[in-house]
């Protein structure tokens, strides 16, 4: 119970007492005693009130200090973790470099995409070409096998894939594909005949159940424009066969 409530209760209790009989027991000494008690209680109440006020001020002061301390604790780590302007610039530059690298890689991949597919259903093979070979042409010719006695012995087709920029005035390197039956290829490997004057035979590119596909020896001996590009294309094994044939 608070002091002011106690004081009111005391006052209420005093007022509820029966009126004193001034002629009998409520003498002058009794009145002085009651008056002195009331004065002492009032003085005590004022001291307690001042003491409570001081404690409230101290509490408010401590609360303010505690608030500042908590604010400092919460603020300083955030400031330490926050990157400086130079760090932000460096981070942005790095991201831009990554984007540039990814763009460059994407451009390189786009330039190197080999999504032009030549499909030959007659012999059962496909040949993958770079985009730059779009609108290529297929030139048909034939090969001839010569026996040891220099007599014509075997023959078969040659399919040459020709670059779209090829011209009579400025020819470019073709991609020639010799086509053999399995029997012809077996005879060629046994040395029963040869093709051309080269001391080495054709290089196999692939085969299925009916045919063998090969690259002529010294096909790029003339070093025409684009021969290096053709070498790079052939290095990626572009010819695939239909295994069901």
C-alpha positions as CSV (number, residue, x, y, z in Angstrom):
1,X,0.0,0.0,0.0
2,X,1.4,3.4,-1.0
3,X,2.1,6.1,1.7
4,X,-0.6,8.5,0.4
5,X,-3.2,5.7,0.5
6,X,-2.1,4.9,4.1
7,X,-2.4,8.6,5.0
8,X,-5.9,8.8,3.6
9,X,-6.8,5.6,5.4
10,X,-5.5,7.1,8.6
11,X,-7.4,10.3,8.1
12,X,-10.5,8.3,7.3
13,X,-10.0,6.2,10.5
14,X,-9.5,9.4,12.6
15,X,-12.7,11.0,11.2
16,X,-14.7,7.8,12.0
17,X,-13.8,7.9,15.6
18,X,-16.5,9.1,17.9
19,X,-16.4,12.7,18.8
20,X,-14.3,13.3,21.9
21,X,-15.8,14.2,25.1
22,X,-13.8,17.4,25.8
23,X,-15.1,17.5,29.4
24,X,-13.8,14.0,30.3
25,X,-10.9,12.0,28.6
26,X,-10.0,14.2,25.6
27,X,-7.7,16.4,27.6
28,X,-5.3,19.0,26.3
29,X,-2.4,16.5,26.7
30,X,-4.2,13.9,24.6
31,X,-4.8,16.5,21.9
32,X,-1.1,17.5,21.8
33,X,-0.1,13.9,21.6
34,X,-2.3,13.2,18.6
35,X,-1.2,16.4,16.9
36,X,2.5,15.5,17.4
37,X,1.9,12.0,15.9
38,X,0.2,13.5,12.9
39,X,3.1,16.0,12.4
40,X,5.7,13.1,12.6
41,X,3.8,11.0,10.2
42,X,3.6,14.0,7.7
43,X,7.3,14.6,8.0
44,X,8.1,10.9,7.5
45,X,5.8,10.9,4.5
46,X,7.5,13.9,2.9
47,X,10.9,12.2,3.4
48,X,9.8,9.0,1.8
49,X,8.2,11.0,-1.1
50,X,11.5,12.8,-1.7
51,X,13.4,9.5,-1.5
52,X,11.1,7.9,-4.0
53,X,11.5,10.9,-6.4
54,X,15.3,10.7,-6.1
55,X,15.2,6.9,-6.8
56,X,13.0,7.5,-9.8
57,X,15.5,10.1,-11.2
58,X,18.4,7.6,-10.6
59,X,16.4,4.8,-12.2
60,X,15.7,7.1,-15.2
61,X,19.4,8.0,-15.4
62,X,20.5,4.3,-15.3
63,X,17.9,3.4,-17.9
64,X,19.2,6.1,-20.2
65,X,22.8,4.9,-19.8
66,X,21.7,1.3,-20.4
67,X,19.9,2.4,-23.5
68,X,23.0,4.1,-24.9
69,X,25.1,1.0,-24.1
70,X,22.6,-1.3,-25.8
71,X,22.5,1.0,-28.8
72,X,26.3,1.0,-29.1
73,X,26.5,-2.8,-28.9
74,X,23.9,-3.2,-31.6
75,X,25.2,-0.4,-33.9
76,X,29.0,-0.9,-33.9
77,X,29.1,-4.5,-35.2
78,X,26.7,-3.5,-38.0
79,X,29.1,-0.6,-38.9
80,X,32.1,-3.0,-38.9
81,X,30.3,-5.5,-41.1
82,X,29.1,-2.9,-43.5
83,X,31.5,-2.7,-46.5
84,X,33.1,0.5,-47.3
85,X,32.5,2.4,-50.4
86,X,35.7,1.1,-52.0
87,X,34.7,-2.5,-51.1
88,X,31.3,-1.9,-52.7
89,X,33.0,-0.6,-55.9
90,X,35.3,-3.5,-55.9
91,X,32.4,-6.0,-55.6
92,X,30.5,-4.3,-58.3
93,X,33.5,-4.4,-60.6
94,X,34.0,-8.1,-59.9
95,X,30.3,-8.8,-60.8
96,X,30.7,-6.8,-64.0
97,X,33.8,-8.8,-64.9
98,X,31.9,-12.1,-64.2
99,X,29.1,-10.9,-66.4
100,X,31.6,-9.9,-69.2
101,X,33.3,-13.3,-68.9
102,X,30.0,-15.1,-69.1
103,X,29.0,-13.1,-72.1
104,X,32.3,-13.8,-73.8
105,X,32.0,-17.5,-73.0
106,X,28.4,-17.4,-74.4
107,X,29.6,-15.7,-77.5
108,X,32.4,-18.2,-78.0
109,X,30.0,-21.1,-77.5
110,X,27.6,-19.6,-79.9
111,X,30.4,-19.2,-82.5
112,X,31.5,-22.8,-81.9
113,X,28.0,-24.4,-81.9
114,X,28.0,-27.2,-84.5
115,X,24.3,-27.4,-85.1
116,X,24.4,-27.9,-88.9
117,X,23.7,-31.5,-89.6
118,X,24.1,-33.2,-93.0
119,X,22.2,-36.4,-93.1
120,X,22.7,-39.0,-95.8
121,X,19.9,-41.6,-95.8
122,X,21.2,-43.5,-98.8
123,X,24.4,-44.7,-97.0
124,X,23.2,-44.2,-93.5
125,X,25.4,-41.5,-91.9
126,X,25.3,-38.0,-90.6
127,X,28.0,-35.3,-90.5
128,X,28.0,-32.3,-88.1
129,X,29.2,-28.9,-89.3
130,X,29.7,-25.4,-87.8
131,X,27.1,-22.7,-88.4
132,X,29.5,-21.0,-90.8
133,X,28.9,-23.9,-93.2
134,X,25.2,-23.2,-93.5
135,X,24.1,-23.5,-97.2
136,X,26.9,-26.0,-97.9
137,X,26.9,-28.1,-101.1
138,X,27.3,-31.8,-101.7
139,X,29.5,-32.6,-104.7
140,X,29.4,-36.2,-106.0
141,X,32.3,-37.9,-107.6
142,X,33.9,-41.4,-107.7
143,X,37.1,-43.1,-106.6
144,X,38.9,-45.8,-108.6
145,X,41.0,-48.6,-107.2
146,X,44.0,-49.8,-109.1
147,X,45.5,-53.3,-108.8
148,X,49.2,-54.1,-108.6
149,X,49.2,-54.5,-112.4
150,X,47.8,-50.9,-112.7
151,X,44.5,-52.2,-113.9
152,X,41.2,-50.7,-112.7
153,X,39.8,-53.0,-110.1
154,X,37.3,-51.3,-107.8
155,X,35.3,-48.1,-107.7
156,X,32.9,-46.3,-105.5
157,X,31.4,-42.9,-104.6
158,X,33.0,-39.8,-103.1
159,X,30.8,-37.3,-101.4
160,X,32.5,-33.9,-100.9
161,X,31.0,-31.4,-98.5
162,X,31.8,-27.9,-99.9
163,X,32.0,-24.6,-98.0
164,X,29.3,-22.0,-99.1
165,X,32.1,-19.5,-99.9
166,X,33.8,-21.8,-102.3
167,X,34.2,-20.4,-105.9
168,X,36.1,-21.2,-109.0
169,X,38.2,-18.2,-108.6
170,X,38.9,-18.8,-105.0
171,X,38.4,-22.5,-104.1
172,X,38.3,-23.6,-100.5
173,X,39.1,-26.9,-98.8
174,X,36.3,-29.6,-99.3
175,X,35.6,-32.4,-96.9
176,X,35.8,-35.5,-99.1
177,X,34.2,-38.8,-97.9
178,X,35.1,-42.0,-99.6
179,X,32.5,-44.8,-99.4
180,X,33.4,-48.4,-99.5
181,X,31.5,-51.7,-99.2
182,X,32.8,-53.9,-96.4
183,X,34.3,-56.2,-99.0
184,X,36.1,-53.4,-100.8
185,X,37.5,-52.1,-97.5
186,X,38.7,-55.6,-96.6
187,X,40.5,-55.9,-100.0
188,X,42.0,-52.4,-99.6
189,X,43.4,-53.3,-96.2
190,X,44.9,-56.5,-97.7
191,X,46.7,-54.4,-100.3
192,X,44.9,-56.0,-103.2
193,X,44.4,-52.5,-104.7
194,X,45.2,-48.9,-103.9
195,X,43.7,-45.5,-104.5
196,X,45.9,-42.8,-106.0
197,X,49.6,-42.5,-105.8
198,X,49.9,-42.0,-102.0
199,X,51.9,-44.6,-100.2
200,X,49.4,-44.7,-97.4
201,X,45.7,-45.6,-97.6
202,X,42.5,-43.7,-96.6
203,X,41.7,-43.0,-92.9
204,X,38.5,-44.5,-91.6
205,X,35.9,-42.1,-90.3
206,X,33.3,-44.6,-89.4
207,X,31.3,-47.6,-90.6
208,X,27.9,-49.3,-90.3
209,X,26.8,-52.8,-91.3
210,X,27.1,-52.1,-95.0
211,X,29.6,-49.3,-95.7
212,X,32.9,-47.9,-94.5
213,X,33.4,-44.1,-94.7
214,X,37.0,-42.9,-95.1
215,X,39.1,-39.7,-95.6
216,X,41.4,-39.8,-98.7
217,X,45.1,-39.7,-98.0
218,X,46.7,-36.3,-98.5
219,X,43.2,-34.8,-99.1
220,X,44.6,-31.3,-98.1
221,X,47.9,-31.6,-99.9
222,X,47.1,-28.4,-101.8
223,X,46.7,-26.4,-98.6
224,X,43.6,-24.5,-99.9
225,X,42.0,-21.8,-97.9
226,X,40.1,-23.3,-94.9
227,X,42.1,-26.5,-94.7
228,X,42.9,-25.8,-91.0
229,X,39.2,-25.3,-90.2
230,X,38.5,-28.7,-91.9
231,X,41.2,-30.3,-89.8
232,X,39.5,-28.9,-86.6
233,X,36.1,-30.2,-87.8
234,X,37.5,-33.7,-88.4
235,X,39.2,-33.7,-85.0
236,X,35.8,-33.6,-83.3
237,X,34.7,-36.9,-85.0
238,X,31.7,-35.3,-86.8
239,X,30.7,-38.4,-88.8
240,X,28.2,-40.7,-87.1
241,X,26.7,-43.9,-88.6
242,X,23.3,-45.6,-88.4
243,X,24.3,-48.8,-86.6
244,X,21.0,-50.5,-87.7
245,X,22.2,-50.6,-91.3
